[in-house]
Protein backbone atom coordinates (compact mmCIF):
# COMPACT_ATOMS: atom_id res chain seq x y z
CA UNK A 1 0.00 0.00 0.00
CA UNK A 2 1.28 3.48 -0.88
CA UNK A 3 2.48 6.11 1.54
CA UNK A 4 0.21 9.11 2.03
CA UNK A 5 2.50 11.50 0.19
CA UNK A 6 3.44 11.63 -3.48
CA UNK A 7 7.03 10.55 -3.85
CA UNK A 8 9.36 9.82 -6.75
CA UNK A 9 13.06 9.57 -7.55
CA UNK A 10 14.92 10.99 -10.53
CA UNK A 11 18.24 9.31 -11.32
CA UNK A 12 20.45 10.81 -14.02
CA UNK A 13 24.01 10.30 -15.20
CA UNK A 14 25.63 13.55 -16.34
CA UNK A 15 28.29 12.69 -18.91
CA UNK A 16 31.28 14.65 -20.21
CA UNK A 17 31.43 16.66 -16.98
CA UNK A 18 34.96 17.89 -17.67
CA UNK A 19 33.75 19.67 -20.80
CA UNK A 20 31.45 22.00 -18.83
CA UNK A 21 33.20 25.36 -18.77
CA UNK A 22 32.71 27.94 -16.02
CA UNK A 23 29.30 29.51 -16.59
CA UNK A 24 28.17 26.48 -18.59
CA UNK A 25 25.53 23.96 -17.65
CA UNK A 26 24.12 20.53 -18.43
CA UNK A 27 20.36 19.99 -18.81
CA UNK A 28 19.10 16.43 -18.26
CA UNK A 29 16.30 14.75 -20.22
CA UNK A 30 12.86 15.44 -18.78
CA UNK A 31 10.67 12.90 -16.98
CA UNK A 32 6.94 12.81 -16.24
CA UNK A 33 5.84 12.37 -12.63
CA UNK A 34 2.30 12.90 -11.35
CA UNK A 35 1.24 14.56 -14.56
CA UNK A 36 4.02 17.17 -14.65
CA UNK A 37 7.38 17.38 -16.40
CA UNK A 38 10.63 17.53 -14.41
CA UNK A 39 14.27 18.03 -15.40
CA UNK A 40 17.59 19.00 -13.78
CA UNK A 41 20.27 21.55 -14.54
CA UNK A 42 23.83 21.18 -13.28
CA UNK A 43 25.82 24.38 -13.61
CA UNK A 44 29.46 25.32 -13.13
CA UNK A 45 29.23 28.74 -11.52
CA UNK A 46 32.31 30.66 -10.34
CA UNK A 47 34.09 27.47 -9.35
CA UNK A 48 31.11 25.88 -7.62
CA UNK A 49 28.59 23.23 -8.62
CA UNK A 50 25.01 24.49 -8.51
CA UNK A 51 21.89 22.46 -9.02
CA UNK A 52 18.32 23.14 -10.12
CA UNK A 53 15.23 20.95 -10.44
CA UNK A 54 12.72 22.39 -12.86
CA UNK A 55 9.03 21.82 -13.42
CA UNK A 56 8.04 23.73 -16.57
CA UNK A 57 4.38 24.57 -17.07
CA UNK A 58 4.30 25.23 -20.79
CA UNK A 59 1.09 26.97 -21.79
CA UNK A 60 -0.28 27.08 -18.22
CA UNK A 61 -1.48 30.60 -17.45
CA UNK A 62 -3.56 30.07 -14.30
CA UNK A 63 -2.15 30.42 -10.80
CA UNK A 64 -0.47 27.27 -9.52
CA UNK A 65 1.91 26.21 -6.80
CA UNK A 66 3.87 23.18 -5.66
CA UNK A 67 5.34 22.57 -2.22
CA UNK A 68 7.88 19.78 -2.02
CA UNK A 69 10.73 18.39 0.04
CA UNK A 70 13.83 17.77 -2.07
CA UNK A 71 16.89 15.65 -1.26
CA UNK A 72 19.79 15.64 -3.71
CA UNK A 73 22.41 12.89 -3.47
CA UNK A 74 25.65 12.49 -5.39
CA UNK A 75 26.94 8.96 -5.82
CA UNK A 76 30.44 8.88 -4.34
CA UNK A 77 33.74 7.62 -5.68
CA UNK A 78 35.28 7.62 -2.19
CA UNK A 79 32.39 6.17 -0.16
CA UNK A 80 31.27 9.52 1.29
CA UNK A 81 27.77 10.38 0.10
CA UNK A 82 26.92 14.03 -0.42
CA UNK A 83 23.33 14.85 0.49
CA UNK A 84 21.58 18.24 0.41
CA UNK A 85 17.99 18.74 1.54
CA UNK A 86 15.52 21.62 1.36
CA UNK A 87 11.83 22.46 1.25
CA UNK A 88 10.75 24.58 -1.67
CA UNK A 89 7.64 26.38 -2.82
CA UNK A 90 7.05 28.18 -6.06
CA UNK A 91 3.93 29.72 -7.59
CA UNK A 92 3.11 30.63 -11.19
CA UNK A 93 6.69 30.20 -12.34
CA UNK A 94 8.38 28.13 -15.06
CA UNK A 95 10.50 26.31 -12.48
CA UNK A 96 10.07 24.49 -9.20
CA UNK A 97 13.56 25.27 -7.97
CA UNK A 98 15.72 27.94 -9.54
CA UNK A 99 19.20 27.21 -8.22
CA UNK A 100 18.01 27.24 -4.61
CA UNK A 101 21.01 25.04 -3.82
CA UNK A 102 23.54 27.28 -5.57
CA UNK A 103 26.98 27.21 -3.93
CA UNK A 104 25.74 24.82 -1.25
CA UNK A 105 26.63 21.62 -3.09
CA UNK A 106 30.43 21.87 -3.19
CA UNK A 107 33.38 23.39 -5.07
CA UNK A 108 33.62 22.12 -8.64
CA UNK A 109 37.11 20.68 -8.12
CA UNK A 110 36.01 18.62 -5.11
CA UNK A 111 33.08 17.28 -7.10
CA UNK A 112 35.39 16.26 -9.95
CA UNK A 113 37.80 14.51 -7.57
CA UNK A 114 35.33 12.68 -5.32
CA UNK A 115 32.20 12.08 -7.39
CA UNK A 116 33.05 11.90 -11.10
CA UNK A 117 33.77 8.44 -12.54
CA UNK A 118 34.80 8.04 -16.20
CA UNK A 119 33.83 11.70 -16.72
CA UNK A 120 30.26 11.01 -15.52
CA UNK A 121 28.41 12.25 -12.43
CA UNK A 122 25.54 10.19 -10.99
CA UNK A 123 22.80 12.25 -9.29
CA UNK A 124 19.68 11.05 -7.49
CA UNK A 125 16.91 13.46 -6.52
CA UNK A 126 14.25 12.35 -4.04
CA UNK A 127 11.07 14.41 -4.29
CA UNK A 128 8.18 14.36 -1.82
CA UNK A 129 5.29 16.49 -3.01
CA UNK A 130 3.42 17.96 -0.07
CA UNK A 131 0.81 19.92 -1.99
CA UNK A 132 -0.15 20.90 -5.54
CA UNK A 133 -2.69 23.64 -6.20
CA UNK A 134 -4.02 25.14 -9.41
CA UNK A 135 -3.97 21.89 -11.39
CA UNK A 136 -7.74 21.40 -11.55
CA UNK A 137 -9.46 20.59 -14.83
CA UNK A 138 -11.73 23.33 -16.22
CA UNK A 139 -14.64 20.90 -15.76
CA UNK A 140 -15.37 17.64 -13.94
CA UNK A 141 -16.78 14.51 -15.52
CA UNK A 142 -19.01 14.00 -12.49
CA UNK A 143 -20.08 16.23 -9.63
CA UNK A 144 -19.66 15.29 -5.98
CA UNK A 145 -20.53 18.72 -4.62
CA UNK A 146 -23.59 19.98 -2.70
CA UNK A 147 -25.83 19.24 -5.69
CA UNK A 148 -25.44 15.54 -4.83
CA UNK A 149 -26.33 15.93 -1.16
CA UNK A 150 -29.76 14.29 -1.42
CA UNK A 151 -28.20 11.22 -3.09
CA UNK A 152 -25.43 10.79 -0.49
CA UNK A 153 -25.16 9.68 3.12
CA UNK A 154 -21.64 10.83 4.01
CA UNK A 155 -19.39 13.78 3.19
CA UNK A 156 -15.67 13.21 2.67
CA UNK A 157 -13.58 16.29 3.40
CA UNK A 158 -10.30 16.46 1.46
CA UNK A 159 -8.43 19.67 2.11
CA UNK A 160 -11.06 22.38 1.72
CA UNK A 161 -13.19 20.38 -0.72
CA UNK A 162 -16.26 18.33 0.21
CA UNK A 163 -17.30 15.16 -1.66
CA UNK A 164 -20.86 13.89 -1.21
CA UNK A 165 -20.88 10.11 -1.68
CA UNK A 166 -22.59 6.86 -0.63
CA UNK A 167 -20.68 5.03 2.08
CA UNK A 168 -21.92 1.56 1.08
CA UNK A 169 -20.87 2.07 -2.54
CA UNK A 170 -17.34 3.05 -1.47
CA UNK A 171 -17.25 0.20 1.05
CA UNK A 172 -18.19 -2.33 -1.64
CA UNK A 173 -15.16 -1.29 -3.72
CA UNK A 174 -12.58 -0.64 -1.00
CA UNK A 175 -11.56 -2.59 2.10
CA UNK A 176 -10.22 0.64 3.55
CA UNK A 177 -13.54 2.45 3.19
CA UNK A 178 -15.44 -0.61 4.39
CA UNK A 179 -13.50 -0.55 7.65
CA UNK A 180 -13.60 3.24 7.94
CA UNK A 181 -17.23 3.92 7.04
CA UNK A 182 -19.02 0.72 8.10
CA UNK A 183 -16.78 -0.52 10.90
CA UNK A 184 -16.61 0.32 14.57
CA UNK A 185 -14.53 3.45 14.10
CA UNK A 186 -15.97 6.81 15.06
CA UNK A 187 -16.09 7.77 11.37
CA UNK A 188 -18.64 5.01 10.77
CA UNK A 189 -21.18 7.02 12.74
CA UNK A 190 -20.21 10.47 11.48
CA UNK A 191 -21.91 12.33 8.64
CA UNK A 192 -18.61 14.01 7.69
CA UNK A 193 -15.24 12.26 7.52
CA UNK A 194 -11.88 13.95 6.95
CA UNK A 195 -9.29 12.31 4.69
CA UNK A 196 -5.81 13.71 5.21
CA UNK A 197 -2.61 13.95 3.19
CA UNK A 198 -4.17 13.45 -0.24
CA UNK A 199 -4.71 15.78 -3.17
CA UNK A 200 -8.37 16.76 -3.75
CA UNK A 201 -7.83 16.79 -7.52
CA UNK A 202 -6.51 13.22 -7.47
CA UNK A 203 -9.43 12.19 -5.26
CA UNK A 204 -11.88 13.75 -7.73
CA UNK A 205 -10.34 11.73 -10.57
CA UNK A 206 -10.32 8.60 -8.40
CA UNK A 207 -14.03 8.94 -7.60
CA UNK A 208 -14.87 9.54 -11.25
CA UNK A 209 -13.20 6.26 -12.18
CA UNK A 210 -14.85 4.50 -9.25
CA UNK A 211 -18.24 5.71 -10.46
CA UNK A 212 -17.60 4.56 -14.04
CA UNK A 213 -16.31 7.66 -15.83
CA UNK A 214 -13.30 7.73 -18.18
CA UNK A 215 -11.03 9.98 -16.13
CA UNK A 216 -7.76 8.13 -16.74
CA UNK A 217 -5.23 9.74 -19.07
CA UNK A 218 -1.48 10.32 -19.16
CA UNK A 219 -1.76 13.31 -16.80
CA UNK A 220 -4.06 11.70 -14.20
CA UNK A 221 -3.10 8.01 -14.14
CA UNK A 222 -0.28 8.22 -11.58
CA UNK A 223 -2.31 10.29 -9.11
CA UNK A 224 -5.30 7.96 -9.48
CA UNK A 225 -3.10 4.91 -8.92
CA UNK A 226 -1.62 6.50 -5.82
CA UNK A 227 -5.11 6.98 -4.29
CA UNK A 228 -6.44 3.59 -5.48
CA UNK A 229 -3.52 1.68 -4.01
CA UNK A 230 -3.59 3.64 -0.76
CA UNK A 231 -7.31 2.96 -0.28
CA UNK A 232 -7.11 -0.66 -1.48
CA UNK A 233 -9.42 -0.29 -4.49
CA UNK A 234 -8.60 -3.14 -6.93
CA UNK A 235 -11.14 -2.13 -9.56
CA UNK A 236 -9.57 1.30 -10.06
CA UNK A 237 -6.04 -0.16 -10.08
CA UNK A 238 -7.19 -2.64 -12.75
CA UNK A 239 -8.62 0.15 -14.93
CA UNK A 240 -5.36 2.07 -14.65
CA UNK A 241 -3.45 -1.08 -15.57
CA UNK A 242 -5.62 -1.58 -18.66
CA UNK A 243 -4.93 2.02 -19.67
CA UNK A 244 -1.18 1.55 -19.31
CA UNK A 245 -1.34 -1.58 -21.47
CA UNK A 246 -3.48 -0.14 -24.26
CA UNK A 247 -4.05 3.59 -24.07
CA UNK A 248 -1.01 5.50 -22.85
CA UNK A 249 1.73 7.36 -24.67
CA UNK A 250 3.94 7.51 -21.59
CA UNK A 251 7.52 6.24 -22.10
CA UNK A 252 8.26 2.60 -21.28
CA UNK A 253 10.47 3.57 -18.32
CA UNK A 254 7.59 5.41 -16.64
CA UNK A 255 5.12 2.61 -17.28
CA UNK A 256 7.52 0.06 -15.80
CA UNK A 257 8.06 2.21 -12.71
CA UNK A 258 4.32 2.29 -12.05
CA UNK A 259 3.88 -1.39 -12.84
CA UNK A 260 6.55 -2.41 -10.31
CA UNK A 261 5.38 0.02 -7.65
CA UNK A 262 1.74 -1.06 -7.83
CA UNK A 263 2.41 -4.75 -8.58
CA UNK A 264 0.62 -4.88 -11.94
CA UNK A 265 1.06 -8.50 -12.92
CA UNK A 266 -1.04 -8.34 -16.10
CA UNK A 267 0.97 -5.37 -17.35
CA UNK A 268 4.24 -7.19 -16.71
CA UNK A 269 3.05 -10.35 -18.49
CA UNK A 270 1.92 -8.28 -21.47
CA UNK A 271 5.19 -6.30 -21.49
CA UNK A 272 7.41 -9.39 -21.49
CA UNK A 273 5.21 -11.08 -24.09
CA UNK A 274 5.69 -8.11 -26.42
CA UNK A 275 9.44 -8.22 -25.82
CA UNK A 276 9.40 -11.89 -26.76
CA UNK A 277 7.62 -11.11 -30.00
C-alpha positions as a Markdown table, in Angstrom:
| # | Residue | x | y | z |
|---|---|---|---|---|
| 1 | Unk | 0.0 | 0.0 | 0.0 |
| 2 | Unk | 1.3 | 3.5 | -0.9 |
| 3 | Unk | 2.5 | 6.1 | 1.5 |
| 4 | Unk | 0.2 | 9.1 | 2.0 |
| 5 | Unk | 2.5 | 11.5 | 0.2 |
| 6 | Unk | 3.4 | 11.6 | -3.5 |
| 7 | Unk | 7.0 | 10.5 | -3.8 |
| 8 | Unk | 9.4 | 9.8 | -6.8 |
| 9 | Unk | 13.1 | 9.6 | -7.5 |
| 10 | Unk | 14.9 | 11.0 | -10.5 |
| 11 | Unk | 18.2 | 9.3 | -11.3 |
| 12 | Unk | 20.4 | 10.8 | -14.0 |
| 13 | Unk | 24.0 | 10.3 | -15.2 |
| 14 | Unk | 25.6 | 13.6 | -16.3 |
| 15 | Unk | 28.3 | 12.7 | -18.9 |
| 16 | Unk | 31.3 | 14.6 | -20.2 |
| 17 | Unk | 31.4 | 16.7 | -17.0 |
| 18 | Unk | 35.0 | 17.9 | -17.7 |
| 19 | Unk | 33.7 | 19.7 | -20.8 |
| 20 | Unk | 31.5 | 22.0 | -18.8 |
| 21 | Unk | 33.2 | 25.4 | -18.8 |
| 22 | Unk | 32.7 | 27.9 | -16.0 |
| 23 | Unk | 29.3 | 29.5 | -16.6 |
| 24 | Unk | 28.2 | 26.5 | -18.6 |
| 25 | Unk | 25.5 | 24.0 | -17.7 |
| 26 | Unk | 24.1 | 20.5 | -18.4 |
| 27 | Unk | 20.4 | 20.0 | -18.8 |
| 28 | Unk | 19.1 | 16.4 | -18.3 |
| 29 | Unk | 16.3 | 14.8 | -20.2 |
| 30 | Unk | 12.9 | 15.4 | -18.8 |
| 31 | Unk | 10.7 | 12.9 | -17.0 |
| 32 | Unk | 6.9 | 12.8 | -16.2 |
| 33 | Unk | 5.8 | 12.4 | -12.6 |
| 34 | Unk | 2.3 | 12.9 | -11.3 |
| 35 | Unk | 1.2 | 14.6 | -14.6 |
| 36 | Unk | 4.0 | 17.2 | -14.6 |
| 37 | Unk | 7.4 | 17.4 | -16.4 |
| 38 | Unk | 10.6 | 17.5 | -14.4 |
| 39 | Unk | 14.3 | 18.0 | -15.4 |
| 40 | Unk | 17.6 | 19.0 | -13.8 |
| 41 | Unk | 20.3 | 21.6 | -14.5 |
| 42 | Unk | 23.8 | 21.2 | -13.3 |
| 43 | Unk | 25.8 | 24.4 | -13.6 |
| 44 | Unk | 29.5 | 25.3 | -13.1 |
| 45 | Unk | 29.2 | 28.7 | -11.5 |
| 46 | Unk | 32.3 | 30.7 | -10.3 |
| 47 | Unk | 34.1 | 27.5 | -9.3 |
| 48 | Unk | 31.1 | 25.9 | -7.6 |
| 49 | Unk | 28.6 | 23.2 | -8.6 |
| 50 | Unk | 25.0 | 24.5 | -8.5 |
| 51 | Unk | 21.9 | 22.5 | -9.0 |
| 52 | Unk | 18.3 | 23.1 | -10.1 |
| 53 | Unk | 15.2 | 20.9 | -10.4 |
| 54 | Unk | 12.7 | 22.4 | -12.9 |
| 55 | Unk | 9.0 | 21.8 | -13.4 |
| 56 | Unk | 8.0 | 23.7 | -16.6 |
| 57 | Unk | 4.4 | 24.6 | -17.1 |
| 58 | Unk | 4.3 | 25.2 | -20.8 |
| 59 | Unk | 1.1 | 27.0 | -21.8 |
| 60 | Unk | -0.3 | 27.1 | -18.2 |
| 61 | Unk | -1.5 | 30.6 | -17.4 |
| 62 | Unk | -3.6 | 30.1 | -14.3 |
| 63 | Unk | -2.1 | 30.4 | -10.8 |
| 64 | Unk | -0.5 | 27.3 | -9.5 |
| 65 | Unk | 1.9 | 26.2 | -6.8 |
| 66 | Unk | 3.9 | 23.2 | -5.7 |
| 67 | Unk | 5.3 | 22.6 | -2.2 |
| 68 | Unk | 7.9 | 19.8 | -2.0 |
| 69 | Unk | 10.7 | 18.4 | 0.0 |
| 70 | Unk | 13.8 | 17.8 | -2.1 |
| 71 | Unk | 16.9 | 15.6 | -1.3 |
| 72 | Unk | 19.8 | 15.6 | -3.7 |
| 73 | Unk | 22.4 | 12.9 | -3.5 |
| 74 | Unk | 25.6 | 12.5 | -5.4 |
| 75 | Unk | 26.9 | 9.0 | -5.8 |
| 76 | Unk | 30.4 | 8.9 | -4.3 |
| 77 | Unk | 33.7 | 7.6 | -5.7 |
| 78 | Unk | 35.3 | 7.6 | -2.2 |
| 79 | Unk | 32.4 | 6.2 | -0.2 |
| 80 | Unk | 31.3 | 9.5 | 1.3 |
| 81 | Unk | 27.8 | 10.4 | 0.1 |
| 82 | Unk | 26.9 | 14.0 | -0.4 |
| 83 | Unk | 23.3 | 14.9 | 0.5 |
| 84 | Unk | 21.6 | 18.2 | 0.4 |
| 85 | Unk | 18.0 | 18.7 | 1.5 |
| 86 | Unk | 15.5 | 21.6 | 1.4 |
| 87 | Unk | 11.8 | 22.5 | 1.2 |
| 88 | Unk | 10.8 | 24.6 | -1.7 |
| 89 | Unk | 7.6 | 26.4 | -2.8 |
| 90 | Unk | 7.1 | 28.2 | -6.1 |
| 91 | Unk | 3.9 | 29.7 | -7.6 |
| 92 | Unk | 3.1 | 30.6 | -11.2 |
| 93 | Unk | 6.7 | 30.2 | -12.3 |
| 94 | Unk | 8.4 | 28.1 | -15.1 |
| 95 | Unk | 10.5 | 26.3 | -12.5 |
| 96 | Unk | 10.1 | 24.5 | -9.2 |
| 97 | Unk | 13.6 | 25.3 | -8.0 |
| 98 | Unk | 15.7 | 27.9 | -9.5 |
| 99 | Unk | 19.2 | 27.2 | -8.2 |
| 100 | Unk | 18.0 | 27.2 | -4.6 |
| 101 | Unk | 21.0 | 25.0 | -3.8 |
| 102 | Unk | 23.5 | 27.3 | -5.6 |
| 103 | Unk | 27.0 | 27.2 | -3.9 |
| 104 | Unk | 25.7 | 24.8 | -1.2 |
| 105 | Unk | 26.6 | 21.6 | -3.1 |
| 106 | Unk | 30.4 | 21.9 | -3.2 |
| 107 | Unk | 33.4 | 23.4 | -5.1 |
| 108 | Unk | 33.6 | 22.1 | -8.6 |
| 109 | Unk | 37.1 | 20.7 | -8.1 |
| 110 | Unk | 36.0 | 18.6 | -5.1 |
| 111 | Unk | 33.1 | 17.3 | -7.1 |
| 112 | Unk | 35.4 | 16.3 | -10.0 |
| 113 | Unk | 37.8 | 14.5 | -7.6 |
| 114 | Unk | 35.3 | 12.7 | -5.3 |
| 115 | Unk | 32.2 | 12.1 | -7.4 |
| 116 | Unk | 33.0 | 11.9 | -11.1 |
| 117 | Unk | 33.8 | 8.4 | -12.5 |
| 118 | Unk | 34.8 | 8.0 | -16.2 |
| 119 | Unk | 33.8 | 11.7 | -16.7 |
| 120 | Unk | 30.3 | 11.0 | -15.5 |
| 121 | Unk | 28.4 | 12.2 | -12.4 |
| 122 | Unk | 25.5 | 10.2 | -11.0 |
| 123 | Unk | 22.8 | 12.2 | -9.3 |
| 124 | Unk | 19.7 | 11.1 | -7.5 |
| 125 | Unk | 16.9 | 13.5 | -6.5 |
| 126 | Unk | 14.2 | 12.3 | -4.0 |
| 127 | Unk | 11.1 | 14.4 | -4.3 |
| 128 | Unk | 8.2 | 14.4 | -1.8 |
| 129 | Unk | 5.3 | 16.5 | -3.0 |
| 130 | Unk | 3.4 | 18.0 | -0.1 |
| 131 | Unk | 0.8 | 19.9 | -2.0 |
| 132 | Unk | -0.1 | 20.9 | -5.5 |
| 133 | Unk | -2.7 | 23.6 | -6.2 |
| 134 | Unk | -4.0 | 25.1 | -9.4 |
| 135 | Unk | -4.0 | 21.9 | -11.4 |
| 136 | Unk | -7.7 | 21.4 | -11.6 |
| 137 | Unk | -9.5 | 20.6 | -14.8 |
| 138 | Unk | -11.7 | 23.3 | -16.2 |
| 139 | Unk | -14.6 | 20.9 | -15.8 |
| 140 | Unk | -15.4 | 17.6 | -13.9 |
| 141 | Unk | -16.8 | 14.5 | -15.5 |
| 142 | Unk | -19.0 | 14.0 | -12.5 |
| 143 | Unk | -20.1 | 16.2 | -9.6 |
| 144 | Unk | -19.7 | 15.3 | -6.0 |
| 145 | Unk | -20.5 | 18.7 | -4.6 |
| 146 | Unk | -23.6 | 20.0 | -2.7 |
| 147 | Unk | -25.8 | 19.2 | -5.7 |
| 148 | Unk | -25.4 | 15.5 | -4.8 |
| 149 | Unk | -26.3 | 15.9 | -1.2 |
| 150 | Unk | -29.8 | 14.3 | -1.4 |
| 151 | Unk | -28.2 | 11.2 | -3.1 |
| 152 | Unk | -25.4 | 10.8 | -0.5 |
| 153 | Unk | -25.2 | 9.7 | 3.1 |
| 154 | Unk | -21.6 | 10.8 | 4.0 |
| 155 | Unk | -19.4 | 13.8 | 3.2 |
| 156 | Unk | -15.7 | 13.2 | 2.7 |
| 157 | Unk | -13.6 | 16.3 | 3.4 |
| 158 | Unk | -10.3 | 16.5 | 1.5 |
| 159 | Unk | -8.4 | 19.7 | 2.1 |
| 160 | Unk | -11.1 | 22.4 | 1.7 |
| 161 | Unk | -13.2 | 20.4 | -0.7 |
| 162 | Unk | -16.3 | 18.3 | 0.2 |
| 163 | Unk | -17.3 | 15.2 | -1.7 |
| 164 | Unk | -20.9 | 13.9 | -1.2 |
| 165 | Unk | -20.9 | 10.1 | -1.7 |
| 166 | Unk | -22.6 | 6.9 | -0.6 |
| 167 | Unk | -20.7 | 5.0 | 2.1 |
| 168 | Unk | -21.9 | 1.6 | 1.1 |
| 169 | Unk | -20.9 | 2.1 | -2.5 |
| 170 | Unk | -17.3 | 3.0 | -1.5 |
| 171 | Unk | -17.3 | 0.2 | 1.1 |
| 172 | Unk | -18.2 | -2.3 | -1.6 |
| 173 | Unk | -15.2 | -1.3 | -3.7 |
| 174 | Unk | -12.6 | -0.6 | -1.0 |
| 175 | Unk | -11.6 | -2.6 | 2.1 |
| 176 | Unk | -10.2 | 0.6 | 3.5 |
| 177 | Unk | -13.5 | 2.4 | 3.2 |
| 178 | Unk | -15.4 | -0.6 | 4.4 |
| 179 | Unk | -13.5 | -0.5 | 7.7 |
| 180 | Unk | -13.6 | 3.2 | 7.9 |
| 181 | Unk | -17.2 | 3.9 | 7.0 |
| 182 | Unk | -19.0 | 0.7 | 8.1 |
| 183 | Unk | -16.8 | -0.5 | 10.9 |
| 184 | Unk | -16.6 | 0.3 | 14.6 |
| 185 | Unk | -14.5 | 3.5 | 14.1 |
| 186 | Unk | -16.0 | 6.8 | 15.1 |
| 187 | Unk | -16.1 | 7.8 | 11.4 |
| 188 | Unk | -18.6 | 5.0 | 10.8 |
| 189 | Unk | -21.2 | 7.0 | 12.7 |
| 190 | Unk | -20.2 | 10.5 | 11.5 |
| 191 | Unk | -21.9 | 12.3 | 8.6 |
| 192 | Unk | -18.6 | 14.0 | 7.7 |
| 193 | Unk | -15.2 | 12.3 | 7.5 |
| 194 | Unk | -11.9 | 13.9 | 6.9 |
| 195 | Unk | -9.3 | 12.3 | 4.7 |
| 196 | Unk | -5.8 | 13.7 | 5.2 |
| 197 | Unk | -2.6 | 14.0 | 3.2 |
| 198 | Unk | -4.2 | 13.4 | -0.2 |
| 199 | Unk | -4.7 | 15.8 | -3.2 |
| 200 | Unk | -8.4 | 16.8 | -3.7 |
| 201 | Unk | -7.8 | 16.8 | -7.5 |
| 202 | Unk | -6.5 | 13.2 | -7.5 |
| 203 | Unk | -9.4 | 12.2 | -5.3 |
| 204 | Unk | -11.9 | 13.8 | -7.7 |
| 205 | Unk | -10.3 | 11.7 | -10.6 |
| 206 | Unk | -10.3 | 8.6 | -8.4 |
| 207 | Unk | -14.0 | 8.9 | -7.6 |
| 208 | Unk | -14.9 | 9.5 | -11.3 |
| 209 | Unk | -13.2 | 6.3 | -12.2 |
| 210 | Unk | -14.8 | 4.5 | -9.2 |
| 211 | Unk | -18.2 | 5.7 | -10.5 |
| 212 | Unk | -17.6 | 4.6 | -14.0 |
| 213 | Unk | -16.3 | 7.7 | -15.8 |
| 214 | Unk | -13.3 | 7.7 | -18.2 |
| 215 | Unk | -11.0 | 10.0 | -16.1 |
| 216 | Unk | -7.8 | 8.1 | -16.7 |
| 217 | Unk | -5.2 | 9.7 | -19.1 |
| 218 | Unk | -1.5 | 10.3 | -19.2 |
| 219 | Unk | -1.8 | 13.3 | -16.8 |
| 220 | Unk | -4.1 | 11.7 | -14.2 |
| 221 | Unk | -3.1 | 8.0 | -14.1 |
| 222 | Unk | -0.3 | 8.2 | -11.6 |
| 223 | Unk | -2.3 | 10.3 | -9.1 |
| 224 | Unk | -5.3 | 8.0 | -9.5 |
| 225 | Unk | -3.1 | 4.9 | -8.9 |
| 226 | Unk | -1.6 | 6.5 | -5.8 |
| 227 | Unk | -5.1 | 7.0 | -4.3 |
| 228 | Unk | -6.4 | 3.6 | -5.5 |
| 229 | Unk | -3.5 | 1.7 | -4.0 |
| 230 | Unk | -3.6 | 3.6 | -0.8 |
| 231 | Unk | -7.3 | 3.0 | -0.3 |
| 232 | Unk | -7.1 | -0.7 | -1.5 |
| 233 | Unk | -9.4 | -0.3 | -4.5 |
| 234 | Unk | -8.6 | -3.1 | -6.9 |
| 235 | Unk | -11.1 | -2.1 | -9.6 |
| 236 | Unk | -9.6 | 1.3 | -10.1 |
| 237 | Unk | -6.0 | -0.2 | -10.1 |
| 238 | Unk | -7.2 | -2.6 | -12.8 |
| 239 | Unk | -8.6 | 0.2 | -14.9 |
| 240 | Unk | -5.4 | 2.1 | -14.7 |
| 241 | Unk | -3.4 | -1.1 | -15.6 |
| 242 | Unk | -5.6 | -1.6 | -18.7 |
| 243 | Unk | -4.9 | 2.0 | -19.7 |
| 244 | Unk | -1.2 | 1.6 | -19.3 |
| 245 | Unk | -1.3 | -1.6 | -21.5 |
| 246 | Unk | -3.5 | -0.1 | -24.3 |
| 247 | Unk | -4.0 | 3.6 | -24.1 |
| 248 | Unk | -1.0 | 5.5 | -22.8 |
| 249 | Unk | 1.7 | 7.4 | -24.7 |
| 250 | Unk | 3.9 | 7.5 | -21.6 |
| 251 | Unk | 7.5 | 6.2 | -22.1 |
| 252 | Unk | 8.3 | 2.6 | -21.3 |
| 253 | Unk | 10.5 | 3.6 | -18.3 |
| 254 | Unk | 7.6 | 5.4 | -16.6 |
| 255 | Unk | 5.1 | 2.6 | -17.3 |
| 256 | Unk | 7.5 | 0.1 | -15.8 |
| 257 | Unk | 8.1 | 2.2 | -12.7 |
| 258 | Unk | 4.3 | 2.3 | -12.0 |
| 259 | Unk | 3.9 | -1.4 | -12.8 |
| 260 | Unk | 6.6 | -2.4 | -10.3 |
| 261 | Unk | 5.4 | 0.0 | -7.6 |
| 262 | Unk | 1.7 | -1.1 | -7.8 |
| 263 | Unk | 2.4 | -4.8 | -8.6 |
| 264 | Unk | 0.6 | -4.9 | -11.9 |
| 265 | Unk | 1.1 | -8.5 | -12.9 |
| 266 | Unk | -1.0 | -8.3 | -16.1 |
| 267 | Unk | 1.0 | -5.4 | -17.4 |
| 268 | Unk | 4.2 | -7.2 | -16.7 |
| 269 | Unk | 3.0 | -10.3 | -18.5 |
| 270 | Unk | 1.9 | -8.3 | -21.5 |
| 271 | Unk | 5.2 | -6.3 | -21.5 |
| 272 | Unk | 7.4 | -9.4 | -21.5 |
| 273 | Unk | 5.2 | -11.1 | -24.1 |
| 274 | Unk | 5.7 | -8.1 | -26.4 |
| 275 | Unk | 9.4 | -8.2 | -25.8 |
| 276 | Unk | 9.4 | -11.9 | -26.8 |
| 277 | Unk | 7.6 | -11.1 | -30.0 |
